[in-house]
Amino acid sequence: MTNTTTDKKQTLSALEAAKAHYKQKVGGELMHYYCDEWGIDIYYRATASLAIENRIMALQQQGKTAEALVESVISKAMDKDGNLLFKSTDRASFLHEVDPQVIIAIATKLNNANNDTVEDIVKN
């Protein structure tokens, strides 16, 4: 027979550890990308919430690749103070009035912000 109180405490501790890890990742220093074509600095975090990633993945699974790329830029691109650069109302402009190659380049950078290489994992 297991001790329910101990199990709950251990589960809570595991959840608290997971949340602390996430806070550390999203609270860390912003990463930086200079977009030559637009002449601006784009800042971003090494990770995004699962809610943001879910929106992007849902669009991809529906075959809406362009919309998923735009969602990545709108949801992840920030200024140096950590404020989002774009609003959801900018979506139509991105889809119809912005160079798709630049959107692809930016979204690729933002979406691969935390792709560790095998060498990085071995080091840690």
Residue frames as a rotation matrix with the C-alpha (Angstrom) as fourth column:
MET 1
0.586 0.810 0.000 0.00
0.810 -0.586 0.000 0.00
0.000 0.000 -1.000 0.00
THR 2
-0.391 -0.739 0.549 1.37
0.715 -0.619 -0.324 3.44
0.579 0.265 0.771 -0.90
ASN 3
-0.303 0.210 -0.929 1.19
0.732 -0.573 -0.368 6.54
-0.610 -0.792 0.020 1.18
THR 4
0.380 0.578 0.722 -1.13
0.911 -0.370 -0.183 8.94
0.162 0.727 -0.667 -0.68
THR 5
0.921 -0.063 -0.384 0.21
0.089 -0.926 0.367 12.00
-0.378 -0.372 -0.848 1.12
THR 6
-0.019 -1.000 -0.002 3.80
0.039 -0.003 0.999 11.13
-0.999 0.019 0.040 0.15
ASP 7
-0.255 -0.006 0.967 2.74
0.907 0.346 0.241 10.42
-0.336 0.938 -0.083 -3.46
LYS 8
0.751 0.591 0.293 0.96
0.652 -0.734 -0.188 13.79
0.104 0.333 -0.937 -3.70
LYS 9
0.709 -0.550 -0.442 3.96
-0.114 -0.708 0.697 15.58
-0.696 -0.444 -0.564 -2.20
GLN 10
-0.298 -0.854 0.427 6.35
0.337 0.325 0.884 13.89
-0.893 0.408 0.191 -4.63
THR 11
0.046 0.415 0.909 4.08
0.999 0.005 -0.053 14.70
-0.026 0.910 -0.414 -7.59
LEU 12
0.946 0.299 -0.128 3.84
0.308 -0.950 0.059 18.31
-0.104 -0.096 -0.990 -6.45
SER 13
0.325 -0.909 -0.263 7.61
-0.090 -0.306 0.948 18.47
-0.941 -0.284 -0.181 -6.08
ALA 14
-0.375 -0.425 0.824 8.08
0.729 0.415 0.545 17.07
-0.574 0.805 0.154 -9.59
LEU 15
0.450 0.624 0.639 5.63
0.873 -0.458 -0.168 19.62
0.188 0.633 -0.751 -11.00
GLU 16
0.900 -0.167 -0.402 7.29
0.040 -0.888 0.458 22.45
-0.434 -0.429 -0.793 -9.11
ALA 17
-0.086 -0.989 0.119 10.68
0.187 0.101 0.977 21.33
-0.978 0.106 0.177 -10.47
ALA 18
-0.213 0.092 0.973 9.28
0.961 0.201 0.191 21.27
-0.178 0.975 -0.131 -14.02
LYS 19
0.786 0.577 0.222 7.77
0.600 -0.798 -0.053 24.74
0.147 0.175 -0.974 -13.60
ALA 20
0.623 -0.638 -0.452 11.00
-0.036 -0.601 0.798 26.13
-0.781 -0.481 -0.398 -12.14
HIS 21
-0.342 -0.742 0.576 12.94
0.576 0.319 0.752 24.75
-0.742 0.589 0.319 -15.12
TYR 22
0.130 0.492 0.861 10.51
0.976 -0.214 -0.025 26.40
0.172 0.844 -0.508 -17.54
LYS 23
0.940 0.230 -0.254 10.67
0.295 -0.919 0.262 29.74
-0.173 -0.321 -0.931 -15.70
GLN 24
0.166 -0.965 -0.204 14.44
0.126 -0.185 0.975 29.62
-0.978 -0.187 0.091 -15.93
LYS 25
-0.428 -0.323 0.844 14.31
0.819 0.257 0.514 29.07
-0.383 0.911 0.155 -19.69
VAL 26
0.292 0.625 0.724 11.75
0.852 -0.513 0.099 31.79
0.434 0.588 -0.682 -20.41
GLY 27
0.954 0.079 -0.290 13.25
0.236 -0.794 0.561 34.18
-0.185 -0.603 -0.776 -17.89
GLY 28
0.122 -0.991 0.050 16.76
0.741 0.125 0.660 33.94
-0.661 -0.044 0.749 -19.23
GLU 29
-0.416 -0.416 -0.809 18.53
-0.171 -0.838 0.519 36.29
-0.893 0.354 0.278 -21.57
LEU 30
0.714 0.688 -0.131 16.86
-0.197 0.018 -0.980 36.97
-0.672 0.725 0.149 -24.90
MET 31
-0.165 -0.689 0.706 18.49
0.719 0.406 0.564 35.57
-0.675 0.601 0.428 -28.01
HIS 32
0.156 0.097 -0.983 19.10
-0.293 -0.946 -0.140 37.95
-0.943 0.310 -0.119 -30.90
TYR 33
-0.109 -0.153 0.982 18.76
0.876 0.452 0.168 37.86
-0.470 0.879 0.084 -34.68
TYR 34
-0.362 -0.030 -0.932 19.41
-0.236 -0.964 0.122 40.75
-0.902 0.264 0.342 -37.05
CYS 35
0.325 0.553 0.767 17.12
0.702 0.403 -0.587 40.75
-0.634 0.729 -0.258 -40.09
ASP 36
-0.697 -0.709 -0.102 19.10
0.419 -0.518 0.745 42.38
-0.581 0.477 0.659 -42.90
GLU 37
-0.580 0.510 0.635 16.10
0.711 -0.063 0.700 42.67
0.398 0.858 -0.326 -45.19
TRP 38
0.524 0.851 0.023 14.05
0.688 -0.439 0.578 44.62
0.502 -0.287 -0.816 -42.66
GLY 39
-0.242 -0.735 0.633 16.98
0.084 -0.666 -0.741 46.36
0.967 -0.126 0.223 -40.97
ILE 40
0.394 0.443 0.805 15.75
-0.766 -0.326 0.554 45.44
0.507 -0.836 0.211 -37.49
ASP 41
-0.824 -0.560 0.084 16.83
-0.479 0.610 -0.632 43.41
0.303 -0.561 -0.770 -34.50
ILE 42
0.356 0.896 -0.266 14.55
-0.533 0.428 0.730 40.54
0.767 -0.118 0.630 -33.56
TYR 43
-0.661 -0.500 0.559 14.81
-0.735 0.286 -0.614 39.10
0.147 -0.817 -0.557 -30.09
TYR 44
0.359 0.767 -0.532 13.37
-0.545 0.635 0.548 35.78
0.758 0.093 0.646 -28.98
ARG 45
0.256 -0.184 0.949 13.46
-0.904 0.302 0.303 33.23
-0.342 -0.935 -0.089 -26.19
ALA 46
-0.757 -0.634 -0.160 15.06
-0.653 0.722 0.229 29.81
-0.030 0.278 -0.960 -26.31
THR 47
-0.842 0.540 -0.012 11.66
0.540 0.842 0.013 28.24
0.016 0.004 -1.000 -25.69
ALA 48
-0.610 0.753 0.247 7.97
-0.615 -0.647 0.452 29.05
0.500 0.124 0.857 -26.01
SER 49
-0.388 0.546 0.743 4.98
-0.704 0.345 -0.621 27.81
-0.595 -0.764 0.250 -24.07
LEU 50
-0.822 0.159 0.547 3.28
0.335 0.911 0.239 24.61
-0.461 0.379 -0.802 -25.11
ALA 51
0.239 0.956 -0.169 0.16
0.425 -0.259 -0.867 26.68
-0.873 0.136 -0.469 -25.88
ILE 52
0.266 -0.233 -0.935 2.09
-0.705 -0.708 -0.024 28.68
-0.657 0.666 -0.353 -28.50
GLU 53
-0.784 -0.618 -0.062 3.73
-0.515 0.590 0.621 25.56
-0.347 0.519 -0.781 -29.93
ASN 54
-0.458 0.702 0.546 0.30
0.476 0.712 -0.516 23.88
-0.751 0.023 -0.660 -30.07
ARG 55
0.503 0.643 -0.578 -1.13
-0.126 -0.607 -0.785 26.70
-0.855 0.467 -0.225 -32.21
ILE 56
-0.080 -0.644 -0.761 1.80
-0.923 -0.240 0.301 26.41
-0.376 0.727 -0.575 -34.62
MET 57
-0.899 -0.289 0.329 1.66
-0.200 0.940 0.277 22.59
-0.389 0.183 -0.903 -34.79
ALA 58
-0.077 0.954 0.288 -2.12
0.344 0.297 -0.891 22.61
-0.936 0.031 -0.351 -35.32
LEU 59
0.523 0.216 -0.824 -1.71
-0.576 -0.624 -0.529 24.85
-0.628 0.751 -0.202 -38.35
GLN 60
-0.493 -0.780 -0.384 1.05
-0.844 0.322 0.429 22.62
-0.211 0.536 -0.817 -39.72
GLN 61
-0.783 0.217 0.583 -1.07
0.114 0.971 -0.209 19.50
-0.612 -0.097 -0.785 -39.26
GLN 62
0.332 0.942 -0.055 -3.90
0.212 -0.131 -0.968 21.19
-0.919 0.310 -0.243 -41.18
GLY 63
0.091 -0.392 0.915 -1.50
0.981 0.195 -0.014 21.74
-0.173 0.899 0.402 -44.07
LYS 64
0.920 0.260 0.294 -1.36
0.300 -0.948 -0.101 25.50
0.252 0.181 -0.950 -43.43
THR 65
0.194 -0.959 -0.207 2.41
0.980 0.200 -0.007 25.84
0.048 -0.201 0.978 -43.57
ALA 66
-0.373 -0.326 0.869 2.45
0.423 -0.893 -0.153 29.55
0.826 0.310 0.471 -44.44
GLU 67
0.519 0.656 0.548 0.06
-0.250 -0.497 0.831 30.34
0.817 -0.568 -0.094 -41.60
ALA 68
0.837 -0.274 -0.473 2.20
0.542 0.530 0.653 28.29
0.071 -0.803 0.592 -39.19
LEU 69
-0.209 -0.958 0.196 5.32
0.917 -0.262 -0.300 30.26
0.339 0.117 0.933 -40.19
VAL 70
-0.211 0.225 0.951 3.49
-0.009 -0.973 0.229 33.54
0.977 0.040 0.208 -39.71
GLU 71
0.834 0.552 -0.020 2.16
-0.027 0.076 0.997 32.38
0.551 -0.831 0.078 -36.34
SER 72
0.388 -0.790 -0.475 5.72
0.915 0.393 0.093 31.60
0.113 -0.470 0.875 -35.28
VAL 73
-0.546 -0.616 0.567 6.87
0.585 -0.765 -0.269 35.12
0.600 0.185 0.778 -36.12
ILE 74
0.077 0.670 0.738 3.85
-0.236 -0.707 0.666 36.82
0.969 -0.225 0.103 -34.54
SER 75
0.887 0.416 -0.199 4.04
0.037 0.367 0.930 34.70
0.460 -0.832 0.310 -31.36
LYS 76
0.612 -0.711 -0.347 7.79
0.780 0.471 0.411 34.70
-0.129 -0.523 0.843 -30.83
ALA 77
-0.160 -0.720 0.675 9.45
0.743 -0.539 -0.398 37.81
0.650 0.438 0.621 -32.32
MET 78
0.644 0.335 -0.688 10.17
0.748 -0.465 0.473 40.43
-0.162 -0.819 -0.550 -29.65
ASP 79
0.647 -0.492 0.583 11.89
-0.179 -0.841 -0.511 43.74
0.741 0.227 -0.632 -29.15
LYS 80
-0.345 -0.928 -0.142 14.89
-0.033 0.163 -0.986 44.12
0.938 -0.335 -0.087 -26.83
ASP 81
-0.589 0.197 0.784 12.56
-0.793 -0.327 -0.513 44.59
0.156 -0.924 0.348 -23.84
GLY 82
-0.961 0.175 0.214 10.75
0.116 0.958 -0.261 41.30
-0.250 -0.226 -0.941 -24.45
ASN 83
-0.099 0.957 -0.274 7.59
-0.358 -0.291 -0.887 42.83
-0.928 0.010 0.371 -25.92
LEU 84
0.029 0.179 0.983 6.07
0.743 0.654 -0.141 41.15
-0.669 0.735 -0.114 -28.95
LEU 85
-0.840 -0.430 -0.329 6.87
0.086 -0.706 0.703 43.01
-0.535 0.563 0.630 -32.16
PHE 86
-0.823 0.536 -0.188 3.67
-0.274 -0.084 0.958 42.03
0.498 0.840 0.216 -33.94
LYS 87
-0.437 0.792 0.427 -0.04
-0.682 0.018 -0.731 41.58
-0.587 -0.610 0.532 -33.22
SER 88
-0.473 0.336 0.814 -2.37
0.424 0.897 -0.124 38.83
-0.773 0.286 -0.567 -34.37
THR 89
0.617 0.743 -0.259 -4.09
0.173 -0.449 -0.876 41.46
-0.768 0.496 -0.406 -36.51
ASP 90
0.035 -0.705 -0.708 -0.86
-0.798 -0.447 0.405 41.65
-0.602 0.551 -0.578 -38.58
ARG 91
-0.172 -0.110 0.979 -1.47
0.112 0.985 0.131 38.11
-0.979 0.132 -0.157 -39.87
ALA 92
0.719 0.533 0.445 -3.14
0.488 0.068 -0.870 39.13
-0.494 0.843 -0.211 -43.16
SER 93
0.783 -0.499 -0.372 -0.38
-0.601 -0.762 -0.242 41.61
-0.163 0.413 -0.896 -43.94
PHE 94
-0.184 -0.881 0.436 2.26
-0.629 0.446 0.637 38.93
-0.756 -0.157 -0.636 -43.38
LEU 95
-0.044 0.240 0.970 0.42
0.381 0.901 -0.206 36.51
-0.924 0.360 -0.131 -45.64
HIS 96
0.631 0.467 0.619 -0.14
0.731 -0.092 -0.676 38.97
-0.259 0.879 -0.399 -48.50
GLU 97
0.957 -0.151 0.249 2.34
-0.040 -0.916 -0.400 41.85
0.288 0.372 -0.882 -48.25
VAL 98
0.464 -0.826 0.319 5.62
-0.736 -0.160 0.658 40.49
-0.492 -0.540 -0.683 -46.85
ASP 99
-0.009 -0.596 -0.803 8.41
-0.881 0.385 -0.276 38.59
0.474 0.705 -0.528 -48.61
PRO 100
0.893 0.447 -0.054 7.79
-0.378 0.810 0.448 34.90
0.245 -0.380 0.892 -47.88
GLN 101
0.353 -0.837 -0.417 11.51
0.374 0.535 -0.757 34.08
0.857 0.111 0.503 -47.98
VAL 102
-0.511 -0.495 0.703 12.16
-0.400 -0.587 -0.704 36.50
0.761 -0.640 0.102 -45.13
ILE 103
0.357 0.718 0.598 9.27
-0.914 0.134 0.384 35.05
0.195 -0.683 0.704 -43.11
ILE 104
0.859 -0.077 -0.506 10.69
0.039 0.996 -0.085 31.55
0.511 0.054 0.858 -43.68
ALA 105
-0.116 -0.993 -0.029 14.17
0.227 0.002 -0.974 32.66
0.967 -0.119 0.226 -42.57
ILE 106
-0.435 0.003 0.901 12.90
-0.737 -0.575 -0.354 34.37
0.517 -0.818 0.252 -39.41
ALA 107
0.610 0.748 0.260 10.49
-0.773 0.490 0.403 31.58
0.174 -0.447 0.877 -38.48
THR 108
0.607 -0.473 -0.639 13.23
0.197 0.868 -0.455 29.01
0.770 0.150 0.620 -38.97
LYS 109
-0.487 -0.819 0.303 15.51
-0.063 -0.313 -0.948 30.92
0.871 -0.480 0.101 -36.62
LEU 110
-0.263 0.468 0.844 12.78
-0.922 -0.381 -0.076 31.36
0.285 -0.798 0.531 -34.00
ASN 111
0.740 0.668 -0.075 11.56
-0.633 0.730 0.257 27.77
0.227 -0.143 0.963 -34.20
ASN 112
0.595 -0.598 -0.536 15.04
0.387 0.798 -0.462 26.27
0.705 0.067 0.706 -33.92
ALA 113
0.410 -0.415 0.813 16.19
-0.616 -0.783 -0.089 28.43
0.673 -0.464 -0.576 -31.03
ASN 114
0.224 -0.279 0.934 16.70
-0.913 0.275 0.302 25.50
-0.341 -0.920 -0.193 -28.70
ASN 115
0.950 0.055 -0.307 17.84
-0.193 0.876 -0.442 22.71
0.245 0.479 0.843 -30.99
ASP 116
0.364 -0.843 0.396 20.78
-0.685 0.046 0.727 21.26
-0.631 -0.536 -0.561 -29.12
THR 117
0.255 -0.401 -0.880 23.29
-0.758 0.483 -0.439 19.29
0.601 0.779 -0.181 -31.14
VAL 118
0.782 -0.049 -0.621 24.51
0.272 0.923 0.271 15.89
0.560 -0.381 0.736 -30.00
GLU 119
-0.265 -0.964 -0.023 27.76
0.547 -0.131 -0.827 17.59
0.794 -0.231 0.562 -28.98
ASP 120
-0.360 0.209 0.909 25.86
-0.577 -0.815 -0.041 20.09
0.733 -0.540 0.414 -26.81
ILE 121
0.714 0.697 0.062 23.96
-0.511 0.459 0.727 17.30
0.478 -0.551 0.684 -25.06
VAL 122
0.508 -0.603 -0.615 27.14
0.568 0.771 -0.287 15.28
0.648 -0.203 0.734 -24.44
LYS 123
-0.472 -0.708 0.526 28.83
0.100 -0.635 -0.766 18.34
0.876 -0.309 0.370 -22.91
ASN 124
-0.125 0.528 0.840 25.98
-0.868 -0.469 0.165 18.75
0.481 -0.708 0.517 -20.43
